[in-house]
């Protein structure tokens, strides 16, 4: 994440080179780089000129702290100055990552730059207070065009953790609205940069793409907290047919799962695996089906095989990590089925989060000042063995 500054976190504490060396030392081969559409909006609002590092920090932190943090970033990263622009920073980060054989995955978390995610933040659903769908698509196109210059940017997301908007319940939180908007976003990315893989997240905080992977009627498919389509049974069925789109071979479904899920049972590995299968991992070709599918009776086969990744999960970086049911189950699941994954999150602290500056995060992999791992025993005893168990080959 990059928060209100819209500049990747941690660079005032350590150089980009040192941070990415830490990532590579574990064997991780991709950075999921969260961003806000506002980052692109401000370029258009500024007549095409990108925002400088100093201006970004001052706007987010105030004049005094913004100047202080800018000076710290430049001191740790002398390739930049206070006048270096945001996307120039991105390009340099991509170049440094490429030298370490690390991929960069731009992931649009929000439209208005702020902490993500809630039902009331205005970023929840298409046409929410802070979610202009026209500028969202424009932002996707801008980032897709930027990616053309970076060989290690091979994918980008459509949107992070879509969810019902409590402030605007009339917006139509349902599968049909979901597919219509996400397809339009995929159209824009593919038209701009047809080489990119496009990660397509799910409903309910990216937990569920089941209606898509099983080709259910979008008007009647089960959906947690979805807005009712009262006349659905009187309408012609509507289906998502991935094979009908020009980007059919570019889609990668992505799912998230946390112990705090509102609707999914994360208490046992058997039920976790059945839930993952049902909510979208069936499209990965998981076989045999998880044993608990006989209990849930809700594990339909996929309409077609499609890549699926676990793009977000997380846990406190402390000794409880080693015995946590969900995280250990996810490790077993991804190793068994060779499913790609990304952990939340690298950031041991944030410049500003939910109005507080200098916000430490005990779930962050680094310590507060980004100089070491927060829980070294976890890195050695949990994360490194998990990476090794994936039998991955880093990109060349």
C-alpha positions in Angstrom: 0.0 0.0 0.0 1.0 3.6 -0.4 -1.8 5.4 1.5 -2.5 9.1 1.1 1.0 9.9 -0.1 0.6 7.4 -3.0 4.3 6.6 -2.8 5.3 3.1 -1.8 5.9 2.7 2.0 9.2 2.2 3.8 11.5 4.2 1.5 12.3 6.8 4.2 13.6 3.9 6.5 15.6 1.9 4.0 16.6 2.0 0.4 14.6 0.3 -2.3 17.5 -1.9 -3.0 17.8 -3.1 0.6 14.0 -3.6 0.9 13.9 -5.7 -2.2 17.0 -7.6 -1.1 15.0 -8.6 2.0 12.1 -9.8 -0.2 14.4 -11.8 -2.4 16.2 -13.4 0.6 13.0 -15.3 1.5 12.4 -16.5 -2.1 9.4 -14.3 -2.7 9.3 -13.4 -6.4 6.5 -10.8 -6.7 5.5 -7.5 -5.1 1.8 -6.6 -5.0 2.1 -2.9 -5.2 -1.1 -1.2 -4.1 -2.1 2.1 -5.5 -5.1 4.5 -5.8 -6.7 5.7 -9.0 -6.3 9.2 -7.5 -2.6 8.9 -8.4 -3.6 9.0 -12.1 -6.5 11.5 -11.6 -4.0 14.0 -10.3 -1.9 13.7 -13.4 -4.9 14.6 -15.6 -5.9 17.3 -13.2 -2.4 18.7 -13.5 -2.4 19.0 -17.3 -0.5 15.8 -17.7 2.3 16.5 -15.2 2.9 13.9 -12.5 3.1 14.8 -8.8 6.6 15.2 -7.3 7.8 13.4 -4.2 7.8 16.6 -2.1 4.3 17.6 -3.2 3.0 14.1 -2.5 4.4 14.0 1.0 3.4 17.5 1.8 -0.2 16.9 0.8 -0.4 13.7 2.8 1.6 14.7 5.9 1.7 18.5 6.1 4.5 20.8 5.3 6.9 19.9 8.2 6.5 16.2 8.2 6.2 16.0 4.5 9.5 17.8 4.0 11.1 15.6 6.7 10.0 12.4 5.1 11.0 13.6 1.7 14.5 14.3 2.9 14.7 10.9 4.5 13.6 9.2 1.3 16.2 11.1 -0.7 18.9 10.3 1.8 18.2 6.6 1.7 17.7 6.6 -2.1 20.0 9.2 -3.6 18.9 8.2 -7.1 15.9 10.5 -6.4 15.3 14.1 -5.5 12.4 16.0 -4.0 11.3 16.7 -7.5 11.2 13.1 -8.7 7.7 12.1 -9.7 5.6 9.3 -8.5 5.6 7.2 -11.7 9.4 7.8 -12.0 9.7 6.2 -8.6 7.6 3.3 -9.8 9.8 2.9 -12.8 12.9 2.9 -10.8 11.4 0.4 -8.3 10.4 -1.9 -11.2 13.9 -1.7 -12.6 15.5 -2.5 -9.3 13.1 -5.4 -8.7 13.8 -6.8 -12.2 17.5 -7.0 -11.4 16.6 -9.2 -8.4 14.2 -11.3 -10.5 11.1 -9.9 -8.7 7.9 -9.2 -10.5 5.8 -6.1 -9.8 2.0 -6.5 -9.8 0.2 -3.1 -9.7 -2.9 -3.6 -7.6 -5.6 -0.9 -7.5 -6.9 -0.9 -4.0 -9.0 2.3 -4.0 -10.0 5.2 -6.1 -9.6 7.9 -3.4 -6.3 7.4 -1.6 -6.9 6.1 1.9 -6.8 3.0 4.1 -8.7 0.1 2.6 -11.2 -1.4 3.1 -14.7 -0.9 4.6 -18.3 -0.8 3.7 -18.5 2.9 4.4 -15.3 4.3 2.8 -16.9 5.4 -0.5 -14.6 3.0 -2.4 -16.6 -0.1 -1.8 -18.6 -0.6 -5.0 -18.9 0.7 -8.5 -20.3 4.3 -8.5 -19.9 4.6 -4.7 -19.1 8.1 -3.5 -15.4 7.8 -4.2 -15.6 5.2 -7.0 -16.1 7.0 -10.3 -16.1 4.1 -12.9 -15.0 6.4 -15.7 -11.8 7.6 -14.0 -11.3 4.0 -12.7 -11.1 2.7 -16.3 -8.9 5.7 -17.3 -6.5 4.8 -14.4 -6.4 1.2 -15.4 -5.4 2.3 -19.0 -2.7 4.6 -17.7 -1.1 1.9 -15.6 -1.4 -0.7 -18.3 0.4 1.7 -20.7 3.1 2.4 -18.0 3.7 -1.4 -17.7 4.7 -1.7 -21.4 8.1 -0.3 -20.5 8.8 -2.9 -17.8 9.4 -6.5 -18.6 8.8 -7.6 -15.0 5.4 -6.1 -14.9 3.4 -9.0 -16.4 0.1 -8.5 -14.6 -2.2 -6.0 -13.0 -5.4 -6.1 -11.0 -8.9 -4.8 -11.8 -9.9 -3.9 -8.3 -9.2 -4.9 -4.7 -11.9 -6.3 -2.3 -15.2 -5.2 -3.8 -18.0 -5.1 -1.2 -21.4 -3.8 -0.5 -21.6 0.0 0.1 -23.6 0.6 3.2 -23.9 4.3 2.3 -25.3 3.6 -1.2 -27.3 0.3 -1.1 -29.2 1.2 -4.2 -26.1 0.7 -6.4 -27.0 -2.9 -7.2 -24.5 -5.1 -5.3 -24.9 -8.2 -7.3 -23.2 -10.5 -9.8 -24.6 -8.8 -12.9 -23.3 -5.4 -11.9 -20.0 -7.0 -10.9 -19.5 -8.8 -14.2 -20.5 -5.8 -16.3 -18.1 -3.4 -14.7 -15.2 -5.9 -14.3 -15.5 -6.9 -18.0 -15.3 -3.2 -19.0 -12.2 -2.8 -16.9 -10.6 -5.9 -18.5 -11.5 -4.5 -22.0 -9.5 -1.3 -21.2 -6.5 -3.1 -19.9 -6.4 -5.6 -22.8 -6.9 -2.9 -25.4 -4.0 -0.9 -23.9 -1.6 -3.7 -23.2 -2.7 -7.1 -24.5 0.4 -8.8 -23.0 -0.7 -8.3 -19.4 -2.3 -10.9 -17.2 -5.4 -9.4 -15.6 -6.2 -10.5 -12.0 -10.0 -10.5 -11.4 -11.0 -10.4 -7.7 -14.2 -11.6 -6.1 -17.2 -10.3 -4.3 -17.4 -9.9 -0.5 -13.8 -8.6 0.0 -12.4 -10.7 -2.8 -13.7 -14.0 -1.3 -16.0 -15.3 -4.0 -16.0 -15.7 -7.8 -18.1 -18.9 -7.7 -20.8 -17.7 -10.0 -18.2 -17.1 -12.7 -16.2 -20.3 -12.3 -19.3 -22.5 -12.3 -21.3 -20.5 -14.9 -24.3 -19.9 -12.7 -27.1 -17.6 -13.7 -25.8 -14.2 -12.6 -29.4 -13.1 -11.7 -30.0 -15.9 -9.2 -26.5 -17.2 -8.1 -25.9 -17.3 -4.4 -24.2 -14.2 -3.1 -23.5 -13.1 0.4 -25.2 -9.7 1.1 -26.2 -9.2 -2.5 -29.0 -6.9 -3.5 -32.0 -8.9 -4.5 -33.1 -9.0 -8.1 -36.8 -9.5 -7.5 -37.8 -10.3 -11.0 -34.8 -12.6 -11.7 -37.0 -15.7 -12.3 -38.9 -13.8 -15.0 -35.9 -12.7 -16.9 -33.8 -14.6 -19.3 -30.8 -16.2 -17.5 -27.5 -14.3 -17.7 -24.2 -16.2 -17.7 -20.5 -15.2 -17.6 -18.8 -17.0 -20.5 -15.1 -16.3 -20.2 -14.5 -18.0 -23.6 -16.5 -15.3 -25.3 -14.1 -12.5 -24.5 -10.9 -11.6 -26.3 -9.0 -11.6 -23.0 -10.2 -15.1 -22.1 -6.6 -16.3 -21.8 -5.4 -13.3 -19.8 -7.7 -13.7 -16.7 -6.4 -14.9 -13.4 -9.0 -15.1 -10.7 -7.8 -13.9 -7.2 -9.2 -14.7 -3.8 -8.6 -13.4 -0.3 -9.2 -15.1 3.0 -8.9 -14.0 6.6 -9.9 -15.5 9.9 -12.3 -12.5 10.3 -14.4 -13.5 7.3 -18.0 -12.7 7.9 -19.4 -15.7 6.1 -16.7 -18.4 5.7 -15.8 -21.0 8.3 -12.0 -20.8 8.9 -11.9 -23.1 11.9 -10.7 -26.3 10.4 -8.6 -27.2 7.4 -11.2 -29.5 5.9 -13.8 -26.7 5.8 -11.3 -24.1 4.7 -10.3 -26.2 1.7 -14.0 -26.9 0.8 -14.7 -23.2 1.0 -11.8 -22.3 -1.2 -12.8 -24.9 -3.8 -16.4 -23.7 -3.8 -15.5 -20.0 -4.0 -13.3 -20.3 -7.0 -10.3 -22.6 -6.7 -12.3 -25.3 -8.5 -11.2 -23.5 -11.7 -7.6 -24.4 -10.9 -8.4 -28.0 -11.5 -8.1 -29.0 -7.9 -8.4 -32.8 -7.8 -9.6 -34.7 -6.0 -12.2 -32.4 -4.5 -11.6 -31.5 -0.8 -13.0 -34.2 1.5 -15.3 -31.8 3.3 -17.2 -31.2 0.0 -19.2 -34.2 1.1 -20.2 -32.2 4.2 -20.9 -28.8 2.6 -22.5 -30.4 -0.5 -21.5 -27.2 -2.3 -18.5 -27.9 -4.5 -19.7 -27.7 -8.1 -17.2 -28.4 -10.9 -15.8 -25.4 -12.9 -17.0 -24.3 -16.3 -13.4 -24.3 -17.6 -9.9 -24.4 -16.2 -8.6 -20.9 -15.3 -5.7 -19.8 -13.2 -6.5 -18.9 -9.6 -4.3 -17.3 -7.0 -4.6 -16.5 -3.3 -3.6 -12.9 -3.5 -4.2 -11.8 0.1 -4.2 -13.3 3.6 -2.3 -12.3 6.7 -1.7 -12.8 10.4 0.2 -11.1 13.2 3.9 -11.6 12.9 4.5 -13.1 16.3 4.7 -16.7 17.7 1.0 -17.3 17.2 1.7 -17.4 13.4 3.4 -20.8 13.8 0.2 -22.5 15.1 -2.5 -20.4 13.4 -5.0 -22.8 11.9 -5.9 -20.7 8.8 -2.4 -19.7 7.8 -1.1 -23.2 8.1 -4.0 -24.6 6.2 -3.4 -22.1 3.4 0.2 -23.1 3.3 -0.7 -26.8 2.9 -3.4 -26.0 0.3 -1.2 -23.9 -1.9 1.7 -26.3 -1.8 -0.5 -29.3 -2.6 -2.2 -27.6 -5.5 0.7 -25.3 -6.5 -1.5 -22.3 -6.2 0.3 -18.9 -6.3 0.0 -16.6 -3.3 0.8 -13.2 -1.9 1.0 -12.4 1.8 -0.3 -9.2 3.5 1.9 -7.4 4.1 5.5 -6.2 3.8 4.8 -2.9 5.5 5.9 -2.8 9.1 4.6 0.8 9.4 2.7 3.4 7.4 3.3 7.1 6.9 -0.3 7.7 7.6 -3.2 5.3 8.2 -6.7 6.2 9.3 -5.6 9.7 10.2 -2.6 8.6 12.3 0.9 9.4 11.1 3.7 6.9 11.8 1.3 3.9 12.2 3.1 0.6 13.1 1.5 -2.6 11.9 2.1 -5.8 13.9 0.9 -7.8 10.9 3.7 -6.3 8.8 6.6 -8.6 7.8 9.2 -5.9 8.5 9.8 -4.1 11.8 8.5 -0.6 12.3 11.6 1.0 10.7 12.0 -1.5 7.9 15.5 -2.6 8.9 14.8 -6.3 9.7 12.0 -8.8 9.9 9.4 -8.3 12.7 9.4 -12.0 13.6 12.7 -13.5 12.3 11.7 -17.0 13.7 8.6 -16.8 11.5 10.6 -16.0 8.4 13.0 -18.9 9.1 10.5 -21.4 10.4 7.4 -20.6 8.4 7.8 -18.4 5.4 11.0 -19.8 4.0 9.8 -23.4 4.2 6.5 -22.5 2.6 8.3 -20.8 -0.3 10.6 -23.8 -0.7 7.7 -26.1 -0.6 6.2 -24.4 -3.6 9.1 -25.6 -5.8 9.0 -22.3 -7.7 11.3 -21.0 -10.4 12.0 -17.3 -10.3 11.6 -15.3 -13.5 14.7 -14.7 -15.6 
